[in-house]
Amino acid sequence: MAMLIVNEKSPLRMTMVFTDFDGDPLIPTTVEWRLDDKTNDAEVVGWTVLPSPAATMVVVIPGDNNTIEDDANVKELQIFGVRVDEGLAGEAHTEFAYDVLNLSGPTGP
């Protein structure tokens, strides 16, 4: 499967669907997300609690969080992390990686 590419300064909609082992909808007790810039080893958004957990939830990552930090890069790797029910028996974590594309093109010395 090819890596998702998002244009710099563009929002990205992340849909999370929670199910149990049988595939039935599951409503977690807590849901948190974070965003990291792995190319530049930087936290973009720290752990953020989502109110009113549901079996399907949507987070829109604003375009302000999908920016190029180093104009020398053609693209930069972002990691969207999710954790549910932290500290409880059903605790789970997952990550989704995507690239942010430098629309102005890399600039060099």
VEXMARFI-589722 format. One record per atom (N, C-alpha, C): residue number from 1; atom name; x, y, z. Coordinates in pm, whole numbers. Atoms other than C-alpha are relative to their C-alpha. Layout:
BEGIN
   n atom   east  north     up
 NUM   CA      X      Y      Z
...
This chain:
BEGIN
   n atom   east  north     up
   1    N     85   -118      0
   1   CA      0      0      0
   1    C     89    124      0
   2    N    -80   -122     13
   2   CA    138    340    -97
   2    C    -26     93    119
   3    N     10    -98   -109
   3   CA    204    607    165
   3    C    -93    113    -43
   4    N     87   -115     25
   4   CA    -64    876    186
   4    C     86    125     -3
   5    N    -71   -127     12
   5   CA     67   1215     74
   5    C   -102    113     11
   6    N     86   -116    -22
   6   CA    -92   1540    195
   6    C     78    124    -40
   7    N    -66   -125     36
   7   CA    -10   1878     46
   7    C     22     85    125
   8    N    -28    -85   -116
   8   CA    155   2116    291
   8    C   -111    103     19
   9    N    101    -98    -42
   9   CA    -83   2348    477
   9    C   -143    -43    -33
  10    N    133     53     30
  10   CA   -378   2121    386
  10    C    -50    -82    118
  11    N     54     81   -109
  11   CA   -611   1967    645
  11    C     -9   -147    -40
  12    N     14    144     23
  12   CA   -639   1590    681
  12    C   -104    -53     97
  13    N    107     59    -81
  13   CA   -949   1408    806
  13    C     38   -144     34
  14    N    -32    134    -47
  14   CA   -873   1100   1017
  14    C   -126    -59     64
  15    N    117     68    -55
  15   CA  -1164    861   1081
  15    C     46   -125     73
  16    N    -37    114    -84
  16   CA  -1122    610   1363
  16    C   -125    -82     27
  17    N    111     91    -24
  17   CA  -1349    306   1387
  17    C     48   -104    100
  18    N    -39     92   -106
  18   CA  -1329    100   1707
  18    C    -93   -120      1
  19    N     78    124     -3
  19   CA  -1440   -263   1711
  19    C     61    -97    100
  20    N    -52    104    -87
  20   CA  -1408   -561   1942
  20    C     59   -112    -86
  21    N    -65    109     74
  21   CA  -1242   -891   1845
  21    C    -92    -66   -102
  22    N     97     57     94
  22   CA  -1562  -1001   1667
  22    C    -39     98   -110
  23    N     32   -101    101
  23   CA  -1580   -682   1461
  23    C   -122     83     33
  24    N    117    -79    -42
  24   CA  -1873   -539   1656
  24    C     46    137     50
  25    N    -38   -134    -47
  25   CA  -1872   -164   1734
  25    C     32      0    149
  26    N    -46     -9   -138
  26   CA  -1692    -78   2056
  26    C     15    148     35
  27    N    -14   -138    -46
  27   CA  -1719    248   2249
  27    C    105      1    111
  28    N   -104     -3   -103
  28   CA  -1392    308   2435
  28    C    -36     98    112
  29    N     20    -91   -112
  29   CA  -1382    480   2773
  29    C     71    133    -25
  30    N    -78   -121     32
  30   CA  -1112    727   2661
  30    C     64    -15   -137
  31    N    -70     -4    129
  31   CA   -964    827   2325
  31    C     89    124      0
  32    N    -94   -111     10
  32   CA   -653   1043   2280
  32    C     77    -12   -131
  33    N    -81      1    122
  33   CA   -450   1142   1975
  33    C    116     98     15
  34    N   -116    -90      4
  34   CA   -116   1310   1901
  34    C     54      1   -142
  35    N    -62    -10    132
  35   CA     85   1419   1597
  35    C    147     34     17
  36    N   -144    -22     -6
  36   CA    461   1398   1553
  36    C     59     14   -139
  37    N    -79    -19    123
  37   CA    695   1518   1279
  37    C    125    -86     17
  38    N   -112     92    -16
  38   CA    933   1222   1250
  38    C    122     44    -79
  39    N   -114    -46     79
  39   CA   1150   1383    983
  39    C     88     93     83
  40    N    -73   -100    -78
  40   CA   1249   1664   1220
  40    C      2    -32    149
  41    N      2     46   -139
  41   CA   1198   1466   1544
  41    C    -63    104     93
  42    N     68   -104    -76
  42   CA    944   1716   1677
  42    C   -145    -38     28
  43    N    141     15    -33
  43   CA    610   1699   1856
  43    C    -76    115    -64
  44    N     84   -103     62
  44   CA    344   1884   1656
  44    C   -119     29     92
  45    N    112    -11    -94
  45   CA     45   1818   1887
  45    C     20   -109    104
  46    N    -12     99   -107
  46   CA     81   1648   2226
  46    C   -130    -76     19
  47    N    120     81    -25
  47   CA   -166   1393   2360
  47    C   -119     91     29
  48    N    121    -83     -7
  48   CA   -512   1545   2320
  48    C   -120    -91     23
  49    N    118     81    -33
  49   CA   -824   1397   2482
  49    C   -115     40    -90
  50    N    120    -25     79
  50   CA  -1127   1361   2257
  50    C   -122    -17     91
  51    N    119     12    -85
  51   CA  -1456   1430   2436
  51    C   -101    -97    -60
  52    N    112     85     43
  52   CA  -1753   1193   2417
  52    C     43   -113    -92
  53    N    -42    113     85
  53   CA  -1588    870   2290
  53    C   -119    -70    -63
  54    N    102     71     76
  54   CA  -1788    681   2029
  54    C     68   -111    -81
  55    N    -56    110     79
  55   CA  -1744    371   1810
  55    C     67     51   -127
  56    N    -64    -66    115
  56   CA  -1659    602   1516
  56    C     25    145     38
  57    N    -37   -138    -34
  57   CA  -1474    929   1569
  57    C     83     59   -113
  58    N    -74    -70    105
  58   CA  -1322   1189   1339
  58    C     85    109     64
  59    N    -90   -110    -37
  59   CA  -1022   1415   1396
  59    C     41     67   -130
  60    N    -50    -74    115
  60   CA   -944   1687   1143
  60    C    131     66     43
  61    N   -130    -60    -27
  61   CA   -575   1771   1150
  61    C      5    129    -82
  62    N      1   -127     73
  62   CA   -562   2141   1060
  62    C    121     16    -91
  63    N   -110    -27     91
  63   CA   -347   2261    773
  63    C    120     62     70
  64    N   -110    -60    -77
  64   CA   -142   2457   1028
  64    C     91   -105     62
  65    N    -82    108    -55
  65   CA    -19   2120   1160
  65    C     69    -82   -109
  66    N    -61     71    113
  66   CA     75   1990    814
  66    C     87     97    -79
  67    N    -91    -96     63
  67   CA    361   2223    735
  67    C    137    -62    -19
  68    N   -139     41     22
  68   CA    715   2180    607
  68    C     88     84     92
  69    N    -87    -72    -94
  69   CA    966   2270    877
  69    C    136     31    -59
  70    N   -131    -20     62
  70   CA   1279   2236    663
  70    C    -20      6   -151
  71    N     27    -17    143
  71   CA   1242   2377    310
  71    C     93    -80    -90
  72    N    -89     85     80
  72   CA   1530   2155    195
  72    C    -62   -137    -26
  73    N     64    131     15
  73   CA   1298   1852    227
  73    C   -109      3   -107
  74    N    106     18     98
  74   CA   1078   1733    -59
  74    C   -131    -34     72
  75    N    116     40    -80
  75   CA    843   1579    199
  75    C     48    -25    142
  76    N    -31     28   -139
  76   CA    827   1525    573
  76    C   -101    -99     56
  77    N     81    109    -54
  77   CA    693   1222    763
  77    C    -71     43    128
  78    N     82    -27   -118
  78   CA    409   1276   1011
  78    C    -53   -133     53
  79    N     58    118    -64
  79   CA    287   1014   1260
  79    C   -119     45     84
  80    N    123    -24    -74
  80   CA    -74   1030   1384
  80    C    -16   -117     96
  81    N     12    106   -100
  81   CA    -96    833   1709
  81    C   -133      6     72
  82    N    126     11    -73
  82   CA   -408    710   1886
  82    C     18    -99    113
  83    N      4     98   -109
  83   CA   -448    548   2225
  83    C   -139      5     62
  84    N    132     11    -61
  84   CA   -768    423   2382
  84    C     13    -74    133
  85    N     11     67   -130
  85   CA   -851    320   2737
  85    C    135    -16     70
  86    N   -131      9    -65
  86   CA   -502    400   2869
  86    C    -15    -34    148
  87    N      2     43   -139
  87   CA   -442    224   3201
  87    C   -111    -98     32
  88    N    109     95    -21
  88   CA   -746     -1   3158
  88    C     33   -133    -70
  89    N    -26    133     56
  89   CA   -765   -369   3059
  89    C     -2     -1   -153
  90    N     11     -2    146
  90   CA   -859   -282   2699
  90    C     90    100    -68
  91    N    -90   -101     57
  91   CA   -574    -35   2644
  91    C     54    -44   -135
  92    N    -52     29    134
  92   CA   -468    -14   2280
  92    C     61    127    -59
  93    N    -70   -111     66
  93   CA   -237    204   2070
  93    C     14    -34   -149
  94    N    -30     19    142
  94   CA   -195    252   1696
  94    C     57    129    -56
  95    N    -59   -116     67
  95   CA    -13    484   1458
  95    C    -30     -9   -148
  96    N     19    -10    144
  96   CA    -75    603   1103
  96    C    101    101    -52
  97    N   -104    -86     57
  97   CA    208    749    895
  97    C    -47     59   -132
  98    N     26    -63    129
  98   CA    171    997    611
  98    C    108    104    -26
  99    N    -98   -101     40
  99   CA    392   1237    419
  99    C    -67    132    -29
 100    N     42   -135     36
 100   CA    349   1613    391
 100    C     91     45   -114
 101    N    -74    -37    120
 101   CA    454   1732     44
 101    C     33    148     -2
 102    N    -48   -137     10
 102   CA    660   2049      6
 102    C    -40     54   -137
 103    N     52    -49    128
 103   CA    463   2234   -265
 103    C     92    101    -68
 104    N    -91    -97     61
 104   CA    724   2504   -316
 104    C    129    -64    -48
 105    N   -120     72     42
 105   CA    987   2239   -378
 105    C    114     24     95
 106    N   -112    -17    -92
 106   CA   1306   2185   -184
 106    C     90    115    -42
 107    N    -97   -106     26
 107   CA   1546   2474   -152
 107    C    133    -45     55
 108    N   -132     44    -44
 108   CA   1914   2407   -126
 108    C     94    117     14
 109    N    -99   -107    -16
 109   CA   2226   2602    -43
 109    C     51     51   -133
